């Protein structure tokens, strides 16, 4: 364990490079960090979202019920949420260059073993462990971007980076579906596992820790934006207790964002986890069409995520307002899928695209809101806390939607999704007027929590 801690230890600061080298290298490193975390996080989706695409085929081959598939999805969700919080706190005190690749290798191993297994208890255990290992994905990305990009850039940069979710999720649907069609359902876990191993090697070669670890100044100094008091000396890593208690549990805004995230994630994953199965059973879609629906859903959010992130920056950081506006069309599109008759698959796929277009901006903006109201040294922990509630929501829908569909039919399941979407809209409405301290020209106070401008939670 001590050897592992030394491997993951944050890279030490080195002597500052000459000014001309700083000007030349900083833009290159910033792009390098954005590019490598983008590709790395997209690859995490290959080895996480592949199960829903082939759950029907695997269930038929191994005689699993919808309830059993739902249990796997639910356990994965809660284990991912816990892993994202616990490992997120660890990532705030770790070097992303090694922390993130280690997570990819662990989740690849879970996929290889999952594809080789044929018993339900083993599958449930492995996919639960996979969820924990997946917690090593977002947090090191958030840490990296938080150290290499300033607060004023945050909405736009995170919006662009968040396209990795759509790219990874969309490609997962195609990779898993076509691997299954060509080589059987087990290949839907082997092929993504191989890709994850290759990406882990790539990340070790490309990722770096903080700017100071390569002889560059902190991002606030480089951009001349809101330098933290004490300059470079204040870059020391925080202890776990200080991170969790002072920066997270005592932050009332994070609790609001986390509660809203519960329902946003429940809504988001309802069609990612069950959409392909629903289309096959109710709308008579083929295996490839079911996989294509996942791609449409994921890729639908690519343009809107960047647009809404940029708009949230232009609106002075009112990311809650943008999120509420996006959730209303999501509610209407779910109603459209519920009442669209069979034989109009083109309409269902269009509505899938509309949901993806509007659900991903709130998914991206809620963690950014958490980052706005805490310190950059607690980015992984804050995102993990908000993400924990999100994956509690995914756990609830993974079990709840499967149970409703099996006992009462798909109409009942869709009414449950519509109710959760409305609750998400209600909670997000409390964030309508919130603006981050980042909109001001003062440094964060020691708690990292800022009173909002224009409203209160």
Rosetta blueprint (number, residue, H / E / L):
1 X L
2 X H
3 X H
4 X H
5 X H
6 X H
7 X H
8 X H
9 X E
10 X L
11 X L
12 X L
13 X L
14 X L
15 X L
16 X L
17 X L
18 X L
19 X H
20 X H
21 X H
22 X H
23 X H
24 X H
25 X H
26 X H
27 X H
28 X H
29 X H
30 X H
31 X H
32 X H
33 X H
34 X H
35 X H
36 X H
37 X H
38 X H
39 X H
40 X H
41 X H
42 X H
43 X H
44 X H
45 X H
46 X H
47 X L
48 X L
49 X L
50 X H
51 X H
52 X H
53 X H
54 X H
55 X H
56 X H
57 X H
58 X H
59 X H
60 X H
61 X H
62 X H
63 X L
64 X L
65 X L
66 X H
67 X H
68 X H
69 X H
70 X H
71 X H
72 X H
73 X H
74 X H
75 X H
76 X H
77 X H
78 X H
79 X H
80 X H
81 X H
82 X H
83 X H
84 X H
85 X H
86 X H
87 X H
88 X H
89 X H
90 X H
91 X H
92 X L
93 X L
94 X E
95 X L
96 X H
97 X H
98 X H
99 X H
100 X H
101 X H
102 X H
103 X H
104 X H
105 X H
106 X H
107 X H
108 X H
109 X H
110 X H
111 X H
112 X H
113 X H
114 X H
115 X H
116 X H
117 X L
118 X L
119 X L
120 X H
121 X H
122 X H
123 X H
124 X H
125 X H
126 X H
127 X H
128 X H
129 X H
130 X H
131 X H
132 X H
133 X H
134 X H
135 X L
136 X L
137 X L
138 X H
139 X H
140 X H
141 X H
142 X H
143 X H
144 X H
145 X H
146 X H
147 X H
148 X H
149 X L
150 X L
151 X H
152 X H
153 X H
154 X H
155 X H
156 X H
157 X H
158 X H
159 X H
160 X H
161 X H
162 X L
163 X H
164 X H
165 X H
166 X H
167 X H
168 X H
169 X H
170 X H
171 X H
172 X H
173 X H
174 X H
175 X H
176 X H
177 X H
178 X H
179 X H
180 X H
181 X H
182 X H
183 X H
184 X L
185 X L
186 X L
187 X H
188 X H
189 X H
190 X H
191 X H
192 X H
193 X H
194 X H
195 X H
196 X H
197 X H
198 X H
199 X H
200 X H
201 X H
202 X H
203 X H
204 X H
205 X H
206 X H
207 X L
208 X L
209 X L
210 X L
211 X H
212 X H
213 X H
214 X H
215 X L
216 X L
217 X L
218 X L
219 X H
220 X H
221 X H
222 X H
223 X H
224 X L
225 X L
226 X L
227 X L
228 X L
229 X L
230 X L
231 X H
232 X H
233 X H
234 X H
235 X H
236 X L
237 X L
238 X L
239 X L
240 X H
241 X H
242 X H
243 X H
244 X H
245 X H
246 X H
247 X H
248 X H
249 X H
250 X L
251 X L
252 X H
253 X H
254 X H
255 X H
256 X H
257 X H
258 X H
259 X H
260 X H
261 X H
262 X H
263 X H
264 X H
265 X H
266 X H
267 X H
268 X H
269 X H
270 X H
271 X H
272 X H
273 X H
274 X H
275 X H
276 X H
277 X H
278 X H
279 X H
280 X H
281 X H
282 X H
283 X L
284 X L
285 X L
286 X L
287 X H
288 X H
289 X H
290 X H
291 X H
292 X H
293 X H
294 X H
295 X H
296 X H
297 X H
298 X H
299 X H
300 X L
301 X H
302 X H
303 X H
304 X H
305 X H
306 X H
307 X H
308 X H
309 X H
310 X H
311 X H
312 X H
313 X H
314 X H
315 X L
316 X L
317 X L
318 X L
319 X H
320 X H
321 X H
322 X H
323 X H
324 X H
325 X H
326 X H
327 X H
328 X H
329 X H
330 X H
331 X H
332 X H
333 X H
334 X H
335 X H
336 X H
337 X H
338 X H
339 X H
340 X L
341 X L
342 X L
343 X L
344 X L
345 X H
346 X H
347 X H
348 X H
349 X H
350 X H
351 X H
352 X H
353 X H
354 X H
355 X H
356 X H
357 X H
358 X H
359 X H
360 X H
361 X H
362 X H
363 X H
364 X H
365 X H
366 X H
367 X H
368 X H
369 X H
370 X H
371 X H
372 X H
373 X L
374 X L
375 X L
376 X H
377 X H
378 X H
379 X H
380 X H
381 X H
382 X H
383 X H
384 X H
385 X H
386 X H
387 X H
388 X H
389 X H
390 X H
391 X H
392 X H
393 X H
394 X H
395 X H
396 X H
397 X H
398 X H
399 X H
400 X H
401 X H
402 X H
403 X H
404 X H
405 X H
406 X H
407 X H
408 X H
409 X L
410 X H
411 X H
412 X H
413 X H
414 X H
415 X H
416 X H
417 X H
418 X H
419 X H
420 X H
421 X H
422 X H
423 X H
424 X H
425 X H
426 X H
427 X H
428 X H
429 X H
430 X L
431 X L
432 X L
433 X L
434 X L
435 X L
436 X L
437 X H
438 X H
439 X H
440 X L
441 X L
442 X L
443 X L
444 X L
445 X L
446 X L
447 X L
448 X L
449 X L
450 X L
451 X L
452 X L
453 X L
454 X L
455 X L
456 X L
457 X L
